Amino acid sequence: MVRTSAPEDAYTAEPFVPGRGGLPALREAAAGCRGCPLHRGATQTVFGAGAADARVMLVGEQPGDQEDRQGKPFVGPAGKLLDRALEEAGIDPSDAYVTNAVKHFKFTQAEPRKRRIHKAPSLREMTACGPWLAAELAVVEPELIVVLGATAGKALLGSSFRVTQVRGTVLEEEIHGRPERLVPTVHPSSVLRSDDREAAYRGLVSDLKVAADALS
């Protein structure tokens, strides 16, 4: 008998990404993705949300606990803070497409019914999920990408990315074969964890104003 490996052993979502169709087709296909082992522990795939003609795409790290339960990106405390910061910076949250570099929640849990603790995805897991982000970019064709945090930056720009070095600047890079403009900033969850939350929030708004100016 020939043993075949599970699809997640290949660490790529490529076989699950449909060759045609818009965001609804991508979202439906992503629900069955087994391109890496993260699908085993997660409740569901959390795909991007927003209009296919959005001018700006916001890319975060991965779904959190609330996102995993609800199946939508940025619906937890960090998402609410992000919406407030976007509005203050002059970007209507309803005009943005929001997604994550990794589409399944990665976590540790001491025992059943205990709180699930976020765990950063590995470079291998980010790379495995890359075809979904490439497909989203190809459909939405945003004028600007806002990179939220180090993990999203590494997924889009490579492992040498450091958010502290380039935050609040407009970068021009080729991403998945397309020339893109990007504005990196911190992930809103880092604002919630900051010792000086007000200063961290002001920094996030300042970076997002750079993005708003780039769109005007």
C-alpha positions in Angstrom: 0.0 0.0 0.0 1.3 3.4 -1.0 1.2 6.0 1.8 0.3 9.5 0.7 1.1 12.6 2.8 -1.6 14.9 4.1 -2.0 18.1 2.1 -0.8 20.2 5.0 2.5 18.5 4.9 3.3 20.3 1.7 2.8 23.7 3.5 1.2 25.5 0.6 -2.3 26.7 -0.1 -1.7 26.7 -3.8 -3.8 23.6 -4.7 -6.8 25.1 -2.8 -6.8 28.5 -4.6 -9.4 28.6 -7.5 -8.0 29.7 -10.9 -11.0 32.0 -11.5 -13.8 33.9 -9.8 -13.8 36.9 -7.5 -13.8 37.3 -3.7 -16.8 35.1 -3.1 -15.2 32.2 -4.9 -11.9 32.8 -3.0 -13.7 32.9 0.3 -15.7 29.7 -0.4 -12.5 27.9 -1.4 -10.5 29.2 1.5 -13.1 27.7 3.9 -11.8 24.2 3.0 -8.1 25.1 2.9 -5.8 22.5 4.5 -2.5 24.0 3.1 -0.8 23.9 6.5 -1.6 22.3 9.9 -3.1 25.4 11.4 -6.6 24.4 10.1 -6.7 21.5 12.6 -7.0 23.6 15.8 -8.9 26.6 14.4 -12.7 26.9 14.4 -12.8 28.2 10.8 -10.9 30.0 8.1 -11.1 33.8 8.6 -10.9 35.3 5.1 -10.6 39.0 4.2 -13.6 41.3 4.2 -14.5 44.4 2.3 -15.3 45.6 -1.2 -13.5 44.2 -4.3 -12.8 47.8 -5.4 -11.4 49.1 -2.1 -8.6 51.7 -2.6 -6.7 50.5 0.4 -6.0 47.0 1.8 -5.0 46.5 5.4 -3.0 43.4 6.1 -2.6 42.1 9.6 -1.0 39.0 11.1 -3.6 36.4 11.8 -7.1 36.1 13.3 -7.4 36.3 17.0 -9.8 34.5 19.4 -12.9 36.6 18.5 -12.1 36.5 14.8 -11.8 32.7 14.9 -15.2 32.4 16.6 -17.0 34.9 14.4 -15.2 34.1 11.1 -14.5 37.8 10.3 -11.2 39.7 10.5 -10.6 42.6 13.0 -13.8 42.2 15.0 -12.1 42.0 18.4 -10.6 44.8 20.6 -7.7 45.5 18.2 -10.1 45.8 15.3 -12.3 48.3 17.1 -9.2 50.4 18.0 -8.1 50.2 14.3 -11.4 51.5 13.1 -11.2 54.4 15.5 -7.6 55.2 14.3 -8.6 55.0 10.7 -11.4 57.4 11.1 -9.2 59.8 13.0 -6.6 59.6 10.2 -9.2 60.4 7.5 -9.7 56.9 6.1 -13.3 55.5 6.1 -13.0 51.9 7.5 -15.9 50.9 5.3 -13.8 51.8 2.2 -11.0 49.5 3.2 -10.4 45.8 2.5 -9.1 44.1 5.6 -7.3 40.7 5.7 -4.5 38.8 7.4 -1.3 37.2 6.2 -2.4 33.9 7.8 -6.1 32.9 7.7 -6.3 30.5 10.7 -5.9 31.3 14.4 -2.7 29.9 15.9 -2.8 29.6 19.6 -1.6 27.7 22.7 -4.0 26.4 25.4 -3.0 25.1 28.7 -6.1 22.9 29.0 -9.6 22.6 27.5 -11.9 25.6 28.4 -8.9 27.7 29.4 -8.2 30.9 27.5 -6.6 30.4 24.1 -3.3 32.4 23.9 -2.3 33.9 20.6 1.0 32.4 19.1 2.8 34.1 16.3 2.8 32.1 13.0 6.0 30.7 11.6 7.6 31.9 8.4 6.7 28.5 6.9 3.0 29.0 7.8 3.1 32.6 6.4 4.6 31.3 3.2 2.0 28.5 3.0 -0.8 31.0 3.2 0.8 33.4 0.7 -1.2 32.3 -2.3 -4.4 33.5 -0.6 -3.0 37.0 0.0 -1.7 37.0 -3.6 -5.2 36.1 -4.9 -6.8 38.9 -2.8 -4.3 41.4 -4.1 -5.0 40.3 -7.7 -8.8 40.8 -7.3 -8.8 44.0 -5.2 -5.9 45.7 -6.9 -5.6 48.3 -4.1 -3.9 51.6 -4.6 -2.2 51.2 -1.3 -1.4 48.5 1.2 -1.2 49.3 4.9 1.0 46.8 6.6 0.0 46.2 10.2 2.9 44.9 12.2 6.1 42.8 11.8 4.5 39.5 10.8 2.5 41.0 7.9 5.6 42.9 6.8 7.6 39.7 6.8 4.9 37.9 4.8 4.8 40.7 2.2 8.4 42.0 2.1 10.6 39.2 3.4 12.1 38.0 6.6 14.5 41.1 7.0 11.5 43.5 7.4 11.6 45.6 10.6 8.5 47.7 11.2 10.4 50.1 13.4 12.7 51.1 10.6 10.1 51.9 8.0 6.9 52.7 9.8 5.0 55.8 8.6 6.8 55.8 5.2 5.6 55.1 1.7 7.4 52.1 0.2 7.3 51.0 -3.5 7.9 47.3 -3.9 7.0 44.4 -6.2 4.6 42.1 -4.3 3.5 38.8 -5.9 4.5 40.1 -9.3 2.6 43.5 -9.0 4.1 46.9 -8.2 2.6 48.1 -5.0 2.8 51.1 -2.7 2.8 50.2 1.0 2.7 52.1 4.3 3.9 50.0 7.3 2.8 50.6 10.8 2.4 48.7 14.1 -0.4 46.2 14.6 -3.2 47.7 16.7 -2.9 44.9 19.2 0.6 46.2 20.1 -1.1 49.5 21.1 -3.4 47.7 23.5 -0.3 46.0 25.1 1.7 49.2 25.3 2.7 50.7 28.7 1.9 54.1 27.2 -1.2 53.3 25.2 -2.0 56.9 24.4 1.4 57.6 22.8 1.3 54.3 20.9 -2.2 55.1 19.6 -1.0 58.6 18.5 1.8 56.9 16.6 -0.6 54.6 14.9 -2.8 57.5 13.8 0.2 59.4 12.6 1.3 56.5 10.4 -2.3 56.1 9.0 -2.4 59.8 8.1 0.6 59.1 5.9 -1.5 56.5 4.2 -4.4 58.9 3.9 -2.2 61.5 2.3 -0.9 58.9 -0.1 -4.5 58.1 -1.2 -5.5 61.7 -1.7 
